[in-house]
Amino acid sequence: MRVQLAATFALLACATGCKLQRQEVASVPQLPYPSCGSTSLPDGTVDAVGFLRAGSFMRERSYVERFEVRDRACLRIASARVETAGAMHDFEIVYDDHGRPLRAWRRTTLPGIPVPDGNPDIRKYELRTPVVTISRRSPEGREYVELSGGRPTAVITLARGTLTPWIQRARLSVGQSVRETVLDMTGYDRIQNAELRRDPDLTREDLGGRVRVYTIYGRDTVFTDDNNVVVGDLNGLRRATLITSPLPPAQSTYGGADPVGTP
C-alpha cells in the first residue's frame, strides 16, 4: 500500500508536467558502465548498510528493504532491494567521487507469477549525457526516452536507504537546507527541484533512541543515525532489529539484479 500510495501521489503531483518532460526517441547513446580507468573495479568497501521493515503502524506491513553504499575506487555505489506483497524493486545508483550521480538503474518484478524472470520492467537512466536518457525493457518491448529538466545532482527512489549518499554529501546542520535538481524515480520518472532540509533531532523509543531528521519536498521525512545513514521514515519504516513480528517470506530474486548487463 505504501508503494502504491507513493506512486499514485507522484502521478497526481506530476500531472502534465512529466509528460512534457518525456520525449520518446528511436535510440539513445549507450555509454559503458562507469569506470575508474582501464582496470576493473575492485569490490571496494561497504560504507553504509541497512535493513529496514514496516513498523507497527505502517500500512504496507510486508515492506522489507535492504540497502548498502559501497566505495569502489573512484565510484560510490548505492544499491537496494525493496520487497512488498505486490512487487519487488531493485535499484542501483552510481556516483562519482564528488557525490554526483552518473547512472541509475531499476528493475521491477512481480511475485508469484509462473514465468522465470518475473515479467521485469528494467530501466537504465544515463545521467552523463547532455540530456538524461532512459533505456527501458518491459514485457511490452523496448523504449527509449529523453528526459528534459537538467542534470540531476541527486536521485530519489522508493528505497529510503538510497537517500543516504545525498544526505551524507549535503552535510547539513540543524536548520540548514539545500535545493537541488533531482531524478525522482518513485512514480512517474521526472526531473525536478527538491529541497533537503535538516530538522531538529528527535529521541524516540520506536526509533531506537536519538535520530537525525531530514525532510524532502517539505513533506517527506526520513530519520538517520549520527553517520547520516537512513534508519526509518515518518510513514513507519524502522530498523529491522526493532521489529519483533516474524519476517515476511523472502521473495524471488529472479536471477538477481544485473545493473551492468541489462536492459
N, C-alpha and C positions, 0 to 999 in steps of 0.2 A: 504493500500500500504506500509506504514512504516513497519508493522509487516512482510509482505511478503518479502520486501527487506532485512530486518534483517535476516530472516530465510534463504533466498537464499544466502546471503553473508556468513552466518555461514557454510552452506553446502559446498560452494566452498572453503572456507578457511580450512575447516576440511579435505576435500579430504579423502584419505585412512587412515589417522592417527586415526580418530574417529572410523572407522570400526575395526581397530586393537585393540582399547581400549575395545570394547564390546565383551563379551563372553556370549552367551545365555546358560542358565543352566536350569535344571529341577525344581529347587526351590531355595529359598534364606531364610536366617534367618528372622523371623518376630518378631522383638523386640516390646515391648509395647511402647505406646506413652510416650515421656519423662515426667518425674515427678520430684517432689522435696521431695520424701519420701512417706509415707503411706497415707497422707491426699490428698484430691483432690485439684487441682489447683484453686486458687482464680481468680476472674475476673481480678484483678490487676488494674493497672492504665495506661492510654494512655500517652506515652512519645512523640510520634510524629504522626501527621496526615496530609494527603494531598489529594487534589482534583485537578487533572490536566486535561487539554484539549488541543486539537490541536489548535495552533495559526494560524495566517493568512497565513503563507507560508508553513505550514506542509502539506505534500502530502496526508496523511491519515486523512482527515478532520473529520471523525466520531470518532476519537480516544478519549476515555474517560478513565481516571484512577483514582481510589480511593484506598488509602492505609492507614495503620496505623501501628505503632510499639507500642506494649503493654508489659509492665513489669508485669510478673505473678510469684510472689515469686522468685525462683532461675532461672527462664527462661525468655528469651526475645523473643517475637514472632512478626515477621513481616508478615502481610497479605495484599493482594492486589487483586483488580479485574480490568481487562482491557477489555473494550468493543470496538469492531470495527464493521464495516459493515460485515466482513467475519467470525468473530469468537469471542468468549468470553473466557477469560483466568482467572482462579482463582489460587492464589498462597498462600502458607504459608511456612515460614522458621522458625524453632525453634532453638534458640541459648541458650548456657549455660550462666552462669553469668560472664564469661570472654569474651563473644562475639564470641565463636566458634560455628559454625553451627553443629547441631546434626541430623537434619532431614529436608527434604524439600518435598513439595507436590505441584502437579499441576493438574488442571482439565481444559480441553479444550472442549467447547461445540459449537454447530453451531446454529446460529439464524434462526428462522423462519421455522424450519423443523417440519413436523407433527408427531413427536414422543415425548413422555412425558419427556424423560431425555436428549434430545438434542444430542444423539449419543456421549456420553462423552468418551474422551481419558483421563484416570486418571493414574497418575504416583506418586509413593511414592519412595523417594530417601533416603536410610538409610546410614547415614554418621558415625554411631558409630561402625560399623563392620570393621575388618581389610581391607576388600575391599569394596568400595562403591557398593551398590546394588540398582537395580531398580525393583520395582514390578509394572507391568502395566496391566490395564484392558481397553480394547477398543472394538468397535463393532466386531473386528476380533477374540477376545478371550483374554486369559491371556498370559503374557510373563514375564519371569524373566531374568535379565541381571546382570552380574558382570561388573563393570566399573573400569578398572585399571587407574593408574595415580597418586595415592597418596591420602592422607586425605585432603580434601579441608578445607581451613580456611576462605573462603568467598563464596558467592553464587550470581550469576548474573541471572536475569530473564528478561522477556520482560517488566515487570513493573519497571519503573525507581525508584519509591519510595522504592523498596526493596533494593536499594543500600545504603539507609540511615544507617543501622546498621554497615556496613563495613566502611563507611566514618567516622562515629562517633567514632568507635573504633580506627581507624588509627590516628586521631588527628594530621593531617599534618599541618605544617606551609607552607607558600608560598615558592615554590621551592623544597619542600621535596617530596619524593616518597617512595613507598613500593611495593615490588614484592611478591605476594603470589600465592598459589595454589588455583584455583577457580573451582567450579562446575558451568559450563555455560549452562543454560537451554534455551538460546534464540533461538536455532535452533536444530541442531543435538546434543543431550546431550553429553557433553565431559568434561574432567578434563584437565586443562592446567594452565600454569603460566600466570599471568596477572599483569601488573603494574598499580597501582593507583597513580596518580600524582596531586599535587595541583598547579595550575597555578595562575598568578596574578588575583586579584579580578577585577570585572567589575561593571560599573554603566551604566545601560541601561533602557530607559523608558519602553520598551516592556517586561522587566523582573521585573518591579515594583521598580527599584532602584538598590541599591548595592547588588551584589551577590558574593558568592564564586564560584570558577571554578575548577572542577576536571575532569581529563581525564583518561580514561581506555584504555588499549591496544595502547596507543599513538595516538588514532584517535577518540575515542568516548567520547564526552564531556557532562557533566551534570552540572547544577547550583544548589546551595543550599543557604539557608539563613544562618544567623550567628550561628544557632544551628546545622548546617550541615544536615538539613532536605531538601531533594530534592524538588526543585520548578520548574524545567524545564530542557530542554536539547537543544543542538545545532540544532537538527532537527526541532525545532519549538514548542515543548511541553511547555506549560505555565500554571501558576496557573489559575484555572477556574475563579477567581474573576477579572482577567484581560481580559477575552474574552467576547465580547458583543454580539456575534451571539447566536441564540437560541441553547439550549442544545439538542443534538440528542435524540430521544425517547429511554427510558430505554429498555435494552434487558432482556429477560427472565433469571431468576437465576436458573431455572430447579431444584427447591427444595432447593437451597442454597448450599454453599460449605460444605463438610464434610471431612476435612482432617484427623480426628481421625478414622472414620469408613470405609473409602474407600482407595484403591480399595479392 
